[in-house]
């Protein structure tokens, strides 16, 4: 029996992914076999992933750029590939599919990008040919005055909204369309979706007799008392299937945060009765509250000249080594670290001398590529040369003009010795400064440790990728803590961001090696290398001023000094 198809459409930043996941969860709670499908998606090895990369960084593929028609054709090809490789087989197997794009996106985005009318008509005809045997049961057209994130400028967002409104008017005789406002809370938008189905779907079927009725609807659309899900408590994570480690993820986050606040308030050890936390080293639940991040924020980013080139130089110089002692070594030998004093030979001399005296200049937190093939056998010389090249290329100036965090990521990724994970980490560190002011909820790149943790937390990802999973747990954090009866003390009102949830998966991978030794991850590692040792170093606890936390911290703790 063929499955049902539901479409969430609208401009980026209107909540399609979040509401699609919520809708899948509701369908599953009603006994349906439902799955969310991102169209065309960015799964590793897919055409959608390749097209995404070409779209956002054509230079990396040796392209000077793409004309709008060629670019839109690539997206159409990715849509068709995803349709035949994933969506159609799932529908034919009887699954209910919830998608976050339809052929409508080709029309709206193509029109706004400047694709000529005739070319666009041919593209639409091609996509419709491949959709011809599958008609969505309902289309939810999402709208809000401004995007929730920064994918598009307000002007582009409004033009896309107008294009979608035209589609709604022209296609209302062909599809069951529900316009949903997302300029409200997530729960209010979701309740509007349920109400629209409850009140309108049966009427829509009668209003359009040319549309074949589909048997065994997953929703009792004619019922005046459609059951509502509890507003915050989730009974099941769908379509992914969690393991026992999934609950440990949330308990670990709460325990680690409890330890953190006990130390903030100078409680005497032991700070927990969890033997694993007592004996092994783990990062804090919030990345920005870790010792190295705290030093970076206070002593590197906001201490010194705030001109873009200087801020960028200090952040990258620090992060290339990611070691407080290396920064202090360079400062002690060379004085204030500025672009004016940046001389490769002098910096090299200081670092080479330290290495000759058996001092480690790199942190073990990240695996830093040596870059030997880029000019020098010594890793630090290649990194210094990389920093010099980025300054010469005007990277700081380029970053200040960028509209979204992903652009910064793509720019950093285009340089040698910087892979996806490091590019994301550096983009996050730059975002702590005044150079950019992006939401940490708009973009995430899972690292190797996070992928291992996700593998342990889920028996089956149900067609989702790691980015989808991280977004899902970030969106669900309040509901999951409530469901498990866990009291989680946030960072003075700041919820866990995507990068924090990503880091927590990495830490839970390590924690599970002792708490759940029977659950094996990707790497198969079984022991935790780093043992916890308290470092008696006072830290003035402080965050980027734009977060608005420092005044709250001062009122609560009267300028705490934390021992790490």
Residue pairs with C-beta under 8 A, 6 or more apart in sequence:
1 94
1 215
1 216
2 91
2 92
2 94
2 214
3 33
3 90
3 91
3 92
3 93
3 94
3 95
3 96
3 97
4 96
4 97
4 137
4 214
4 217
4 218
5 87
5 91
5 96
5 97
5 99
5 134
5 135
5 136
5 137
6 23
6 96
6 97
6 98
6 99
6 136
6 137
6 138
6 139
6 140
7 98
7 99
7 101
7 102
7 136
7 138
7 139
7 140
8 16
8 19
8 20
8 23
8 98
8 99
8 100
8 139
8 140
8 142
9 16
9 100
9 101
9 102
9 104
9 105
9 139
9 140
9 141
9 142
9 164
10 16
10 141
10 142
10 143
10 161
10 164
10 182
11 108
11 143
11 147
11 152
11 157
11 160
11 161
11 164
12 147
12 149
12 151
12 152
12 160
13 144
13 146
13 147
13 148
13 149
13 150
13 151
13 152
13 157
14 142
14 143
14 144
14 147
14 148
14 182
15 142
15 144
15 148
15 182
15 186
15 189
16 100
16 101
16 142
17 38
17 100
17 468
17 471
18 186
18 471
18 475
19 140
19 142
19 180
19 182
19 186
19 189
19 190
19 193
20 36
20 98
20 99
20 100
21 36
21 468
21 472
21 475
22 186
22 190
23 98
23 190
23 193
24 34
24 35
24 36
24 98
24 238
24 239
25 229
25 234
25 236
25 237
25 238
26 190
26 194
26 229
27 34
27 96
27 98
27 218
27 219
27 238
28 34
28 236
28 238
28 239
29 229
29 235
29 236
29 238
30 218
30 219
30 227
32 96
32 218
33 94
33 95
33 96
34 95
34 96
34 97
34 98
34 218
34 238
34 239
35 90
35 95
35 96
35 97
35 98
35 239
35 462
35 463
36 98
36 99
36 100
36 239
36 463
36 464
36 468
37 82
37 86
37 87
37 90
37 97
37 98
37 99
37 100
37 463
38 48
38 99
38 100
38 101
38 468
39 48
39 79
39 82
39 83
39 87
39 99
39 100
39 101
39 102
39 105
40 46
40 47
40 48
40 51
40 75
40 78
40 79
40 81
40 82
40 101
41 48
41 49
41 82
41 86
41 465
42 48
42 49
42 52
42 465
42 467
43 49
43 465
44 465
46 78
46 81
46 82
46 85
47 77
47 78
47 81
47 82
48 78
48 81
48 82
50 78
51 74
51 75
51 77
51 78
53 60
53 61
54 61
54 63
54 66
54 74
55 66
55 71
55 74
55 75
56 406
56 407
56 410
57 410
57 413
57 414
58 64
58 65
58 66
59 414
60 413
60 414
66 74
68 110
68 113
68 114
68 115
69 115
69 116
69 119
71 113
72 106
72 109
72 110
72 113
72 115
72 119
72 120
72 123
73 123
75 106
75 109
76 106
76 123
76 126
76 127
79 101
79 103
79 106
79 127
80 126
80 127
80 130
83 130
83 131
84 130
86 463
87 97
87 99
87 134
88 134
90 97
90 463
91 97
91 134
96 218
102 131
102 136
102 139
103 124
103 127
103 128
103 131
104 139
104 164
104 167
104 171
106 120
106 123
106 124
106 127
107 120
107 124
107 163
107 167
108 160
108 163
108 164
108 167
109 160
110 120
110 123
111 120
111 163
112 156
112 159
112 160
112 163
115 123
135 175
135 211
135 212
136 175
136 176
137 176
137 201
137 214
137 217
138 175
138 176
138 177
138 178
138 196
138 197
138 201
138 204
139 175
139 176
139 177
139 178
140 178
140 180
140 193
140 196
141 164
141 168
141 177
141 178
141 179
141 180
142 180
142 181
142 182
142 189
143 161
143 164
143 179
143 180
143 181
143 182
143 183
144 181
144 182
144 183
145 183
146 154
146 157
147 154
147 157
148 182
149 404
149 439
149 441
149 442
150 403
150 404
150 405
150 438
150 439
150 442
151 404
151 442
152 160
153 403
168 177
168 179
171 177
173 208
174 208
174 211
175 211
176 200
176 201
176 204
176 205
176 208
176 211
178 193
178 196
178 197
178 200
180 189
180 192
180 193
180 196
181 189
181 192
182 189
186 475
187 231
187 232
191 228
194 226
194 228
195 226
197 219
197 221
197 226
198 219
198 221
198 223
198 224
198 226
201 217
201 219
201 221
202 221
202 222
205 211
205 213
219 226
220 226
232 478
232 479
232 482
233 479
233 482
233 483
234 476
234 479
234 480
234 483
235 483
237 246
237 472
237 476
238 462
239 462
239 463
239 464
240 458
240 460
240 461
240 462
240 464
240 469
240 472
241 458
241 459
241 460
241 462
242 457
242 458
242 459
243 456
243 457
243 458
243 459
243 519
244 516
244 519
245 456
245 457
245 508
245 512
245 515
245 516
245 519
246 457
246 458
247 484
248 457
248 508
248 511
248 512
248 515
248 516
249 453
249 457
249 473
249 504
249 505
249 508
250 477
250 480
250 481
250 484
250 486
250 488
251 484
251 486
252 504
252 507
252 508
252 511
253 285
253 488
253 496
253 504
254 481
254 486
254 487
254 488
254 489
255 272
255 274
255 277
256 277
256 282
256 284
256 285
256 507
257 284
257 285
257 286
257 488
257 489
257 490
258 271
258 272
258 489
259 271
259 272
259 277
260 284
260 285
260 289
261 489
262 271
262 272
263 271
263 562
263 563
263 564
264 541
264 557
264 560
264 562
265 557
265 560
266 560
269 534
270 278
272 278
276 511
276 514
276 515
277 532
278 532
279 531
279 532
280 510
280 511
280 514
280 528
280 530
280 531
280 532
281 528
281 530
281 531
281 532
281 533
282 507
282 510
282 511
282 532
283 290
283 503
283 506
283 507
284 290
285 496
285 500
285 504
286 491
286 494
286 496
286 497
286 500
287 293
287 428
287 497
287 499
287 500
287 503
288 294
288 297
288 432
288 491
288 543
288 544
289 491
289 541
291 324
291 535
291 537
291 539
291 564
292 322
292 323
292 324
292 363
292 365
293 429
293 432
294 539
294 541
294 542
295 324
295 327
295 539
296 315
296 318
296 319
296 429
296 432
297 432
297 542
297 543
297 544
298 540
298 542
299 327
300 314
300 315
300 318
300 327
301 311
301 314
301 315
301 429
301 432
301 433
301 544
302 433
302 544
302 545
304 310
304 311
304 314
304 336
304 337
304 338
305 311
305 338
306 434
308 396
308 397
308 399
308 400
308 435
309 339
309 391
309 396
309 397
310 338
310 339
311 396
311 433
311 434
311 435
312 390
312 391
312 395
312 396
312 399
312 430
312 435
313 337
313 338
313 339
313 342
313 387
313 391
313 396
314 337
315 426
315 429
315 430
315 433
316 387
316 390
316 426
317 327
317 330
317 337
317 387
318 327
319 425
319 426
319 429
320 368
320 383
320 384
320 386
320 387
321 327
321 361
321 362
321 363
321 380
321 383
322 362
322 363
322 365
322 366
322 368
323 360
323 361
323 362
323 363
325 359
326 351
326 354
326 361
326 362
327 337
329 350
329 351
329 354
329 359
329 361
330 337
330 347
330 350
330 351
331 337
333 350
334 341
334 346
334 347
334 350
335 341
339 391
342 387
342 388
342 391
344 381
344 384
344 385
344 388
347 384
348 378
348 380
348 381
348 384
351 361
351 380
352 378
352 380
354 361
355 361
355 380
361 380
362 368
362 379
362 380
366 421
366 422
366 425
368 379
368 383
368 417
368 422
369 379
369 417
369 419
370 379
370 382
371 379
371 382
371 383
371 386
371 416
371 417
372 379
372 382
374 382
374 385
374 386
374 416
374 417
375 381
375 382
375 385
376 382
376 385
382 417
383 417
386 415
386 416
386 417
386 418
389 415
390 415
395 411
396 435
398 411
399 408
399 411
399 430
399 435
399 436
400 435
400 436
402 408
402 411
402 436
404 438
404 442
404 443
405 427
405 431
405 436
405 438
405 439
405 440
405 442
405 443
406 442
406 443
408 427
408 430
408 431
408 436
408 438
409 420
409 423
409 424
409 427
409 443
409 445
410 423
412 418
412 422
412 423
412 426
412 427
413 419
413 420
413 423
418 426
420 445
421 445
421 446
421 447
421 448
423 445
424 443
424 444
424 445
424 447
424 499
427 443
428 440
428 499
430 436
431 437
431 438
431 440
432 544
433 544
434 546
437 546
440 497
440 498
440 499
441 474
441 497
441 498
442 498
443 498
444 467
444 470
444 471
444 498
444 499
444 501
444 502
445 467
445 502
446 454
446 466
446 467
446 470
446 502
446 505
447 502
447 506
448 522
448 523
449 505
449 506
449 507
449 509
449 510
450 466
450 470
450 502
450 503
450 505
450 506
450 509
451 466
451 505
451 522
452 505
452 506
452 509
452 521
452 522
452 523
452 525
453 504
453 505
453 506
453 507
453 508
453 509
453 512
453 521
454 461
454 466
454 469
454 470
454 505
455 521
455 522
456 508
456 509
456 512
456 516
456 519
456 520
456 521
457 469
457 505
457 508
458 469
461 468
461 469
464 472
470 498
470 501
470 502
470 505
471 498
473 480
473 501
474 495
474 496
474 497
474 498
474 501
477 488
477 495
477 496
477 501
478 495
481 487
481 488
490 496
491 549
492 549
492 552
492 553
492 556
493 549
493 552
494 547
494 549
496 504
509 521
510 528
511 528
512 519
512 521
513 525
513 526
513 527
513 528
514 528
517 526
534 563
534 564
535 563
535 564
536 563
537 563
537 564
538 561
538 562
538 563
539 561
539 562
539 563
539 564
540 559
540 561
541 553
541 557
541 560
541 561
541 562
542 550
542 553
543 549
543 550
543 553
553 560
